């Protein structure tokens, strides 16, 4: 099972996505907020998805979760555990 752990706050995560040319949608902002608020808790993609949807109130495609985590991982802002 792949789990993600954020190392920084929501603003740094959003700035990282923006630096890679990604548009900051409500879904991506919700994903970043969930990761930043996890405070070291290891979250599966499914848990991130569930919390982000609950937070944003809009449907979020699972591929958006995986793409966002992948970019953040490449930037060393999120690590897989």
WOBELWO-V503730 format. One record per backbone hydrogen bond with DSSP energy under -1.0 kcal/mol. NH is the residue of the N-H (numbers start at 1). CO is the residue of the C=O. If there is no record, write none. Layout:
nh:NH co:CO
nh:NH co:CO
This chain:
nh:4 co:43
nh:5 co:79
nh:7 co:77
nh:13 co:9
nh:14 co:10
nh:15 co:11
nh:16 co:12
nh:17 co:13
nh:18 co:14
nh:19 co:15
nh:21 co:18
nh:22 co:17
nh:25 co:23
nh:29 co:25
nh:30 co:26
nh:31 co:27
nh:32 co:28
nh:33 co:29
nh:34 co:30
nh:35 co:31
nh:36 co:32
nh:37 co:33
nh:41 co:38
nh:43 co:4
nh:48 co:44
nh:49 co:45
nh:50 co:46
nh:51 co:47
nh:52 co:48
nh:53 co:49
nh:54 co:50
nh:55 co:51
nh:56 co:52
nh:57 co:53
nh:64 co:61
nh:65 co:61
nh:66 co:62
nh:67 co:63
nh:68 co:64
nh:69 co:65
nh:70 co:66
nh:71 co:67
nh:72 co:68
nh:73 co:69
nh:74 co:70
nh:75 co:71
nh:76 co:73
nh:77 co:72
nh:78 co:72
nh:79 co:5
nh:81 co:3
